[in-house]
């Protein structure tokens, strides 16, 4: 994960869930890797514990999702209202910090 801090990763995950709706862990990891041109590749050992932590904090929750794909059952998660509020706060903090350096 390099210098990509866990707290930033949490914000990124919450932001993706806000924009895209319910997603599953592997999908989240693949999207982050794709959108960062491979700079950040998340391993399952990073993604799933972080999702569990976000769920424990009440920021995300399980989501029902119909899959037409055969294969393993995917556990989707979605943003909660509390997660949306936390994300809004973090966005404000990030904008303030960026304002200091740009």
C-alpha positions, 0 to 999 in steps of 0.5 A, spaced: 500 500 500 506 504 500 504 511 503 497 510 502 495 511 509 489 507 511 485 513 513 485 515 506 483 509 504 477 509 508 475 515 505 476 513 498 472 507 499 466 511 502 467 516 496 466 510 491 460 507 495 457 514 495 458 515 487 457 507 485 452 505 490 453 498 493 459 494 491 463 488 493 470 488 496 474 485 490 470 490 486 472 496 490 480 493 490 480 493 482 476 499 481 482 503 486 487 499 482 484 501 475 483 509 477 490 509 480 493 506 474 496 500 478 499 505 483 495 502 489 493 495 489 489 492 495 490 485 497 484 482 500 488 482 507 487 489 507 480 490 503 476 486 507 479 487 514 478 495 513 471 493 510 469 490 517 472 496 521 468 501 517 461 496 518 463 496 525 463 503 526 456 504 522 459 507 516 457 501 511 452 496 512 451 489 508 447 490 501 442 486 498 444 485 490 442 480 485 448 477 481 447 473 475 454 471 475 455 463 477 461 463 482 462 465 489 457 469 493 459 476 493 458 480 500 456 487 497 456 493 502 453 500 501 454 507 505 450 508 511 447 515 512 452 516 518 457 514 513 455 519 508 456 524 514 463 522 515 465 522 508 462 529 508 466 531 514 472 528 511 471 532 504 471 538 508 478 537 511 481 535 505 479 541 501 481 545 507 488 542 507 489 542 500 487 549 500 493 550 504 498 547 499 495 549 493 
